[in-house]
Amino acid sequence: MCEKAGRAVERVLADIPFALEVVDITTSSELLQRYGLYIPVISIDGVEFSRYHVNESKLRALLNGERTQGTLRG
C-alpha cells in the first residue's frame, strides 16, 4: 500500500477497529495483471472501495454503517 493511503487507513483504524489485510500484488500474477497500474486498491469484504487514493471520510462512513452515494465501485 502506498504511504499516503496507508496513513489514511491507519488513521481510520485508530478510531474504528477493523481487520486489515495488506496484499502484495507482486506475489500473484493474477493480481498483478488485474491491478498493476491501479494500486493501491482498497476492498471491503471483497467489494472494491477505491483505487489510487483513500477518501478517509467515505471510508469512515462506510465502516460506521452509514450509506453514502458513490462510495462503492466495482
Secondary structure, DSSP 8 states (H G I E B T S, - for coil): --HHHHHHHHHHHHHS--------GGG-HHHHHHHTTT-SEEEETTEEEEESS--HHHHHHHHTT---TT----
